[in-house]
Amino acid sequence: MLSRRTLLALAALAAFAAPSPVLARRSYTVRVPAFDVPANKNREICVFAPLPAKEAMNIGEVRINNIGGKPSFATHHLIVYAYHGSLADVKAGEVKDSTACLNFGSGKPSDLSIVATSQGVHSRWVMPQGTALKLTPDDSGGKPVVGLVLNSHWINGDSVSHRARARVTLITKKSKDVKRELKPIFEVVANAFIEVPPGQTKTVGYRWAPGNAGLGQYGSFLGGTAAPDGPACVTMLVGHMHKRGKLFTAELVDTDGSRTPLYRQTVYSDPLAKLEVPPLLINVGQSISYECTHDNATTPRLGCEEQPGVSPGQSVFQALSKNGFTKPSGAAKLCTAEGPDPAECPATDPAYPGHTYTGNCVKATLVFGFTSEDDMCILPGYYYDADPNAPAGQQCVL
């Protein structure tokens, strides 16, 4: 189960510009309606929560409360997205099952921008002085709204069903108090390289590089965001892994190849954020390199066997070659006890079209996936655009 103290706070949205008219300080609360999570299951849902707004909002604080937890029933995450896609088939307050909401509404992940996310029961994130997250309204049938999508994921390890719900409060800043807009770091490319056979431990990684996005420009189909085109002022970093993640590190890589450690964590369930005070300037030519070490030996991932003697589970690259961008995870169908089990591993399963099973539950290859049994390697954080015209050493001064 995840720690009650865990916090991942992220942010989103448009490129830096001169501040537009923004609502004065005020709080707005949206909710995830109560929903049932079956016994011994994960459940992940999406809810559309529109906020009436004629003008942009500068978000200076985000508070998230995940409600209903018990010792054997815990939140995996809650992600708040801003949605800028079609509202034709979207209903406010309707609970829909989905993985990370990547197919919500228009079905284009690029229409979703991360506002905030939390793995804790109670999370509070205050934006640095002089900065804020900017949320802009869209026209909804003549009524402008800031469209929020709430993605709530819970893990039930109990033998009975439980109910979950959540509350998110956004507190705005006055425009006169905002000098720069915060933007998200949500670098996800390393997920594509996770492929750890049973009995092994492996390390994967990638980089966040202003001015040189590389593969990061393709990360949106996994929910990621590209690096900026110019220098950036990083205000926060944190690491995100799942239960088999044993080590997360991040380093500053300079233009000469030298490396400076920035962040390290060994407890996936308590990835404490590192605040960069003063903000860390990352120039074009520099990068933040991040790595995750995943252990599939101590407690191997289990999955339904598809070919006798072959460990099930495919990397993102393998899944893309088979499914295209519609299903990036090739994680094996979950099962709970090694050995013959036609109940958990029937010959076919409509949730896994195109797959057939031998009836055996076996040790599987650990790959990227959305459940708590699969893994991730993500570098989240905040930054704002540096001032390219400022004197050396002053580019991040507000």
KOLMAR-718807 format. One line per field, with one value per residue (C-alpha): residue number from 1; residue in one letter; x, y, z. Coordinates in Angstrom, 1 decimal. Example, Ala and Ser with C-alpha at 12.3 -4.5 7.8 and 13.67 -1.06 7.14 Angstrom:
2
pos <- 1, 2
code <- A, S
X <- 12.3, 13.7
Y <- -4.5, -1.1
Z <- 7.8, 7.1
//
This chain:
398
pos <- 1, 2, 3, 4, 5, 6, 7, 8, 9, 10, 11, 12, 13, 14, 15, 16, 17, 18, 19, 20, 21, 22, 23, 24, 25, 26, 27, 28, 29, 30, 31, 32, 33, 34, 35, 36, 37, 38, 39, 40, 41, 42, 43, 44, 45, 46, 47, 48, 49, 50, 51, 52, 53, 54, 55, 56, 57, 58, 59, 60, 61, 62, 63, 64, 65, 66, 67, 68, 69, 70, 71, 72, 73, 74, 75, 76, 77, 78, 79, 80, 81, 82, 83, 84, 85, 86, 87, 88, 89, 90, 91, 92, 93, 94, 95, 96, 97, 98, 99, 100, 101, 102, 103, 104, 105, 106, 107, 108, 109, 110, 111, 112, 113, 114, 115, 116, 117, 118, 119, 120, 121, 122, 123, 124, 125, 126, 127, 128, 129, 130, 131, 132, 133, 134, 135, 136, 137, 138, 139, 140, 141, 142, 143, 144, 145, 146, 147, 148, 149, 150, 151, 152, 153, 154, 155, 156, 157, 158, 159, 160, 161, 162, 163, 164, 165, 166, 167, 168, 169, 170, 171, 172, 173, 174, 175, 176, 177, 178, 179, 180, 181, 182, 183, 184, 185, 186, 187, 188, 189, 190, 191, 192, 193, 194, 195, 196, 197, 198, 199, 200, 201, 202, 203, 204, 205, 206, 207, 208, 209, 210, 211, 212, 213, 214, 215, 216, 217, 218, 219, 220, 221, 222, 223, 224, 225, 226, 227, 228, 229, 230, 231, 232, 233, 234, 235, 236, 237, 238, 239, 240, 241, 242, 243, 244, 245, 246, 247, 248, 249, 250, 251, 252, 253, 254, 255, 256, 257, 258, 259, 260, 261, 262, 263, 264, 265, 266, 267, 268, 269, 270, 271, 272, 273, 274, 275, 276, 277, 278, 279, 280, 281, 282, 283, 284, 285, 286, 287, 288, 289, 290, 291, 292, 293, 294, 295, 296, 297, 298, 299, 300, 301, 302, 303, 304, 305, 306, 307, 308, 309, 310, 311, 312, 313, 314, 315, 316, 317, 318, 319, 320, 321, 322, 323, 324, 325, 326, 327, 328, 329, 330, 331, 332, 333, 334, 335, 336, 337, 338, 339, 340, 341, 342, 343, 344, 345, 346, 347, 348, 349, 350, 351, 352, 353, 354, 355, 356, 357, 358, 359, 360, 361, 362, 363, 364, 365, 366, 367, 368, 369, 370, 371, 372, 373, 374, 375, 376, 377, 378, 379, 380, 381, 382, 383, 384, 385, 386, 387, 388, 389, 390, 391, 392, 393, 394, 395, 396, 397, 398
code <- M, L, S, R, R, T, L, L, A, L, A, A, L, A, A, F, A, A, P, S, P, V, L, A, R, R, S, Y, T, V, R, V, P, A, F, D, V, P, A, N, K, N, R, E, I, C, V, F, A, P, L, P, A, K, E, A, M, N, I, G, E, V, R, I, N, N, I, G, G, K, P, S, F, A, T, H, H, L, I, V, Y, A, Y, H, G, S, L, A, D, V, K, A, G, E, V, K, D, S, T, A, C, L, N, F, G, S, G, K, P, S, D, L, S, I, V, A, T, S, Q, G, V, H, S, R, W, V, M, P, Q, G, T, A, L, K, L, T, P, D, D, S, G, G, K, P, V, V, G, L, V, L, N, S, H, W, I, N, G, D, S, V, S, H, R, A, R, A, R, V, T, L, I, T, K, K, S, K, D, V, K, R, E, L, K, P, I, F, E, V, V, A, N, A, F, I, E, V, P, P, G, Q, T, K, T, V, G, Y, R, W, A, P, G, N, A, G, L, G, Q, Y, G, S, F, L, G, G, T, A, A, P, D, G, P, A, C, V, T, M, L, V, G, H, M, H, K, R, G, K, L, F, T, A, E, L, V, D, T, D, G, S, R, T, P, L, Y, R, Q, T, V, Y, S, D, P, L, A, K, L, E, V, P, P, L, L, I, N, V, G, Q, S, I, S, Y, E, C, T, H, D, N, A, T, T, P, R, L, G, C, E, E, Q, P, G, V, S, P, G, Q, S, V, F, Q, A, L, S, K, N, G, F, T, K, P, S, G, A, A, K, L, C, T, A, E, G, P, D, P, A, E, C, P, A, T, D, P, A, Y, P, G, H, T, Y, T, G, N, C, V, K, A, T, L, V, F, G, F, T, S, E, D, D, M, C, I, L, P, G, Y, Y, Y, D, A, D, P, N, A, P, A, G, Q, Q, C, V, L
X <- 0.0, 1.1, 2.3, -0.2, 2.5, 3.3, 3.0, 3.4, 2.4, 2.5, 1.2, 0.3, -0.5, 0.1, 3.3, 4.5, 3.0, 2.2, -0.5, -4.0, -7.0, -7.2, -9.7, -8.9, -8.0, -10.8, -11.2, -12.9, -13.8, -14.5, -15.3, -14.9, -18.3, -18.3, -17.6, -17.1, -13.8, -14.4, -12.6, -9.0, -9.1, -7.7, -10.2, -9.4, -12.1, -12.5, -14.9, -15.5, -15.8, -16.4, -15.8, -17.7, -15.1, -15.2, -11.5, -8.3, -7.4, -4.0, -3.7, -1.5, -2.4, -3.9, -5.3, -6.3, -8.2, -8.7, -11.5, -12.4, -9.0, -8.5, -5.5, -6.2, -7.8, -5.6, -5.4, -2.9, -3.1, -5.4, -4.6, -6.2, -6.2, -7.3, -9.2, -9.4, -11.1, -14.6, -17.4, -19.9, -20.1, -18.9, -21.2, -20.3, -20.2, -20.4, -18.0, -16.2, -13.6, -10.4, -6.6, -5.1, -8.0, -5.9, -8.9, -11.2, -13.6, -11.9, -9.6, -6.5, -4.1, -2.8, -6.1, -5.2, -2.8, -1.7, -2.7, -1.8, -1.4, -1.2, -0.5, -1.2, -4.4, -4.1, -1.9, -1.3, 1.0, 1.7, 3.2, 6.5, 6.1, 5.7, 4.5, 1.2, -0.4, -2.7, -6.0, -7.9, -11.6, -13.1, -16.6, -19.1, -22.3, -22.1, -21.0, -17.2, -15.7, -12.4, -12.8, -11.2, -10.9, -10.3, -8.6, -8.9, -7.2, -7.6, -6.3, -8.5, -6.6, -9.6, -12.0, -15.0, -15.8, -15.1, -16.2, -13.8, -14.3, -12.1, -12.2, -9.9, -9.7, -8.0, -7.0, -6.2, -3.8, -4.3, -2.7, -0.6, 1.1, 2.1, 5.3, 5.8, 3.6, 4.6, 4.7, 4.9, 7.9, 6.4, 9.1, 7.9, 10.1, 11.9, 8.6, 9.1, 12.4, 11.0, 11.4, 12.7, 12.5, 11.6, 14.5, 16.3, 16.9, 17.4, 17.9, 16.2, 16.3, 16.1, 16.5, 14.7, 16.5, 15.3, 15.9, 16.4, 13.3, 14.5, 12.1, 10.3, 8.3, 6.5, 5.7, 2.2, 0.6, 1.8, 0.5, 3.9, 4.9, 7.7, 10.6, 10.7, 12.5, 14.6, 16.3, 14.2, 14.1, 13.3, 11.5, 10.7, 11.6, 10.3, 10.5, 7.6, 7.8, 5.6, 6.1, 9.1, 11.0, 14.0, 16.0, 15.2, 18.0, 18.3, 21.5, 22.3, 24.3, 26.4, 27.6, 31.0, 29.3, 30.0, 27.3, 25.9, 23.5, 20.1, 17.7, 17.7, 14.9, 14.7, 11.1, 8.6, 5.7, 7.1, 8.7, 9.3, 9.6, 12.9, 12.4, 15.0, 15.6, 16.7, 15.3, 17.8, 18.7, 18.9, 20.3, 20.1, 22.8, 22.3, 19.8, 18.4, 19.1, 16.9, 17.1, 15.0, 16.0, 13.3, 13.5, 11.5, 13.4, 12.4, 8.7, 8.2, 5.3, 2.8, 0.8, -1.3, 0.9, 0.2, 3.0, 4.3, 7.6, 7.6, 7.2, 4.2, 4.5, 5.7, 7.6, 6.0, 7.9, 6.6, 3.1, 3.2, 4.3, 1.3, -1.4, -0.3, -0.8, -4.2, -2.8, 0.8, 1.0, 1.8, 1.5, 0.5, -3.0, -2.8, -3.1, -2.4, -0.9, 1.7, 0.4, -2.6, -5.5, -8.1, -10.4, -8.0, -6.4, -9.2, -8.5, -9.7, -10.7, -12.7, -10.5, -7.5, -8.6, -6.3, -4.7, -5.1, -4.0, -2.7, -4.5, -1.3, -0.3, 3.5, 6.2, 5.9, 8.2, 7.9, 6.9, 5.3, 1.6, -1.1, -1.8, 0.1, 1.6, 3.2, 5.8, 6.6, 9.7, 8.6, 10.3, 7.7, 8.3, 7.7, 9.6, 9.1, 10.8, 14.1, 14.6, 17.0, 17.7, 18.7, 22.4, 24.3, 23.1, 19.9, 17.8, 15.6, 15.2, 11.5
Y <- 0.0, 3.5, 5.8, 8.3, 11.0, 10.6, 13.7, 14.3, 17.8, 18.8, 21.5, 22.4, 24.6, 27.4, 29.1, 32.1, 35.4, 38.8, 38.1, 38.2, 39.3, 36.6, 36.1, 37.5, 35.1, 32.6, 28.9, 26.3, 22.8, 19.8, 16.3, 12.6, 11.0, 7.9, 4.8, 1.1, -0.8, -4.6, -6.9, -7.6, -5.4, -2.1, 0.4, 3.5, 6.0, 9.4, 12.2, 15.5, 18.5, 21.8, 25.1, 28.1, 30.8, 33.8, 34.6, 32.7, 31.4, 31.6, 28.6, 29.3, 26.3, 22.8, 20.7, 17.1, 14.8, 11.1, 9.9, 6.4, 4.8, 1.9, -0.2, -2.6, 0.0, 2.8, 5.4, 4.7, 8.2, 11.1, 13.1, 16.4, 17.3, 20.4, 19.2, 21.2, 18.7, 18.2, 18.2, 16.6, 13.3, 14.4, 14.5, 16.3, 14.0, 10.7, 8.0, 6.2, 3.4, 4.3, 4.0, 7.4, 9.0, 8.9, 8.1, 10.6, 12.7, 13.3, 10.3, 12.5, 12.5, 15.9, 17.4, 16.7, 18.8, 17.8, 20.3, 18.3, 14.8, 13.1, 9.7, 10.7, 10.8, 14.5, 16.6, 20.3, 22.1, 25.8, 27.3, 29.3, 33.0, 35.0, 31.9, 30.2, 27.7, 29.2, 27.5, 29.0, 28.5, 27.0, 27.6, 25.0, 25.7, 29.4, 29.0, 29.3, 26.7, 25.5, 21.8, 19.5, 15.7, 13.9, 10.5, 8.5, 5.1, 2.9, -0.4, -2.7, -5.5, -6.5, -9.4, -7.0, -4.1, -0.5, 2.9, 5.7, 9.4, 12.5, 16.3, 18.8, 22.5, 25.1, 28.4, 31.3, 34.1, 37.7, 38.5, 41.3, 38.6, 36.4, 37.1, 33.7, 30.8, 27.4, 24.5, 20.8, 18.5, 15.1, 13.1, 9.5, 8.1, 5.7, 3.8, 2.5, 0.7, -1.2, -4.9, -7.0, -10.8, -12.9, -13.2, -10.1, -6.5, -3.8, -0.1, 2.2, 5.9, 8.9, 12.7, 16.0, 18.5, 22.0, 22.8, 19.1, 17.1, 14.0, 11.1, 13.3, 14.9, 11.5, 11.1, 12.6, 9.2, 8.0, 11.2, 13.0, 16.6, 17.8, 19.9, 23.6, 25.1, 27.4, 27.7, 26.7, 27.4, 24.2, 24.7, 21.1, 17.5, 14.2, 10.5, 8.2, 4.4, 1.5, -1.3, -3.0, 0.3, 0.2, 3.3, 6.5, 9.0, 12.3, 14.2, 17.4, 16.7, 19.7, 20.6, 18.9, 15.7, 16.2, 15.1, 16.6, 14.5, 16.2, 13.7, 10.2, 8.0, 4.4, 4.2, 4.2, 4.7, 7.9, 9.9, 13.2, 16.2, 18.2, 21.9, 23.8, 27.1, 29.1, 27.6, 25.5, 27.0, 24.4, 25.9, 24.5, 21.9, 20.8, 18.1, 16.3, 12.6, 10.2, 6.5, 3.8, 0.4, -2.3, -5.6, -8.5, -11.1, -10.5, -10.7, -11.6, -10.2, -12.9, -13.2, -15.6, -17.7, -17.3, -19.5, -22.5, -21.7, -18.0, -15.3, -13.1, -9.3, -7.0, -3.7, -0.5, -0.8, -4.4, -3.3, -0.4, -2.7, -4.9, -2.4, 1.0, 4.0, 2.6, 0.4, 1.3, -1.2, -4.8, -5.9, -9.5, -10.4, -10.4, -13.6, -14.1, -17.6, -19.4, -22.7, -24.0, -21.6, -21.7, -19.5, -16.5, -17.5, -18.8, -19.5, -16.0, -12.8, -10.0, -7.5, -8.8, -9.2, -11.1, -13.0, -16.7, -18.4, -21.9, -21.8, -21.4, -18.5, -18.0, -15.5, -12.6, -10.0, -6.7, -3.9, -0.5, -0.6, 1.3, -1.1, -1.2, -4.6, -3.1, -0.4, 3.2, 5.4, 9.1, 12.4, 14.9, 18.5, 22.2, 24.8, 28.3, 29.8, 31.6, 35.2, 34.9, 38.7, 38.8, 39.1, 35.8, 34.4, 36.4, 34.4, 32.9, 36.0, 37.0
Z <- 0.0, -0.6, 2.2, 3.6, 3.3, -0.4, -2.5, -6.2, -7.2, -10.8, -13.0, -16.5, -19.3, -21.7, -22.7, -20.8, -21.9, -20.3, -17.6, -18.9, -16.7, -14.0, -11.3, -7.9, -5.0, -4.5, -3.9, -6.1, -5.0, -7.3, -6.3, -7.3, -6.6, -4.4, -6.4, -5.5, -5.7, -5.7, -3.3, -4.2, -7.2, -8.6, -10.0, -11.9, -13.0, -14.7, -13.9, -15.8, -13.4, -15.2, -13.4, -14.7, -15.5, -17.9, -17.4, -16.7, -13.3, -11.7, -9.4, -6.4, -4.2, -4.8, -2.0, -2.6, -0.1, -1.0, 1.2, 2.3, 2.9, 5.4, 6.3, 3.4, 1.0, -0.3, -3.0, -5.8, -7.2, -8.1, -11.2, -12.0, -15.8, -17.6, -20.7, -24.0, -26.3, -27.6, -25.1, -27.4, -25.6, -22.1, -19.1, -15.9, -12.9, -14.9, -13.5, -16.3, -15.9, -17.7, -17.5, -16.8, -18.8, -21.9, -24.1, -22.4, -24.5, -27.8, -27.2, -27.8, -24.9, -26.2, -25.1, -21.5, -19.5, -16.0, -13.3, -10.2, -8.9, -5.5, -4.1, -0.5, 1.5, 2.1, -0.2, -0.2, -2.7, -2.5, -5.6, -5.1, -4.5, -7.8, -9.7, -10.5, -12.8, -15.4, -16.3, -19.3, -20.0, -23.1, -24.6, -23.5, -25.5, -24.8, -21.2, -20.7, -18.3, -17.1, -17.9, -15.3, -15.5, -12.3, -12.6, -9.3, -8.9, -5.8, -4.6, -2.6, -0.8, 1.4, 0.9, 0.7, -1.6, -0.4, -1.6, -2.5, -3.2, -3.3, -3.1, -4.9, -3.9, -6.1, -4.7, -7.1, -6.9, -7.9, -11.2, -9.6, -7.5, -10.5, -12.4, -14.1, -15.1, -13.8, -16.3, -15.8, -16.0, -16.7, -18.5, -19.2, -22.0, -19.7, -19.3, -22.8, -21.8, -18.8, -19.6, -16.6, -17.0, -13.9, -11.5, -12.7, -11.7, -14.4, -14.7, -17.3, -17.8, -20.1, -19.9, -19.7, -22.0, -22.8, -26.5, -27.3, -26.5, -28.3, -27.8, -25.2, -28.0, -28.5, -24.8, -24.9, -25.8, -22.4, -20.7, -20.8, -21.7, -23.9, -22.6, -23.4, -26.4, -24.3, -20.9, -17.9, -14.2, -12.3, -9.0, -7.9, -8.8, -7.6, -8.7, -9.5, -9.5, -8.5, -5.9, -7.6, -8.1, -5.7, -6.7, -8.5, -9.2, -11.1, -12.1, -13.8, -17.0, -18.0, -21.5, -20.9, -19.8, -16.1, -13.7, -10.5, -8.3, -7.8, -6.4, -4.9, -3.4, -2.5, -1.1, -4.0, -1.6, -0.2, -3.0, -1.2, -3.5, -3.7, -3.8, -5.8, -3.8, -5.6, -8.9, -10.8, -14.2, -17.0, -20.2, -23.7, -23.9, -20.3, -19.2, -16.2, -16.5, -14.5, -13.9, -12.2, -11.0, -11.0, -9.1, -10.6, -8.5, -4.9, -5.5, -9.2, -11.1, -12.0, -15.2, -17.3, -19.7, -23.4, -24.8, -22.9, -21.4, -22.4, -19.7, -20.6, -20.8, -23.5, -23.4, -24.7, -28.0, -28.5, -27.6, -30.1, -32.9, -32.2, -31.1, -32.3, -30.0, -28.9, -26.1, -25.1, -22.2, -23.0, -19.3, -18.8, -17.6, -13.8, -11.7, -8.0, -7.4, -9.5, -11.0, -13.0, -12.6, -15.4, -13.4, -13.4, -16.7, -19.0, -22.6, -23.6, -21.9, -23.6, -21.7, -23.6, -27.2, -29.5, -26.5, -25.7, -22.5, -21.5, -18.1, -16.1, -13.8, -14.2, -13.4, -15.9, -17.4, -15.6, -18.0, -18.0, -17.0, -15.2, -12.3, -9.1, -10.1, -13.2, -13.1, -14.2, -14.3, -14.5, -13.7, -12.5, -11.4, -12.1, -14.0, -15.5, -18.6, -17.9, -18.9, -21.9, -21.8, -18.1, -17.1, -16.4, -13.1, -13.1, -15.6, -12.9, -10.8, -10.6
//
